[in-house]
Amino acid sequence: MLANPYKEYKKQAVLTMTQGEMIVKLYDECLKMVNAGIIYIQEKNIEACNNSLKKAHEILNYMSSILNRDYELSHELSALYDYYVRRIITANIKKDIEPLEEIIPMITDLRNSFYEADKQLRMK
């Protein structure tokens, strides 16, 4: 049986990403899940909201777990990730979009910083 060409392409794309590209991809997916959570809260789709926000929570926990704790910046990022997770949990429990709307620009800024840093590294 032949493999799905699109799935193979996506798998290969992930396997050939730089660390910076992977981090940006994780931020993108986290933002996608947080934005979906907002939509699902507005639609009163509790199950879908819970699933989306749990995925965002898992991504942030993973990103925190892979930080190199030898650097001061890692401790600051870990604290930020913890804050984002707390706001996601609050939003999920209360079904309130305000905590999510608060963290979206913050996550977006971090995502953009990592994107620019990765771009600079690849240009050297």
Secondary structure, DSSP 4 states (H G I P E B T S, - for coil): -PPPHHHHHHHHHHHT--HHHHHHHHHHHHHHHHHHHHHHHHHT-HHHHHHHHHHHHHHHHHHHHT--TTSHHHHHHHHHHHHHHHHHHHHHHHT-SHHHHHHHHHHHHHHHHHHHHHHHHHH-
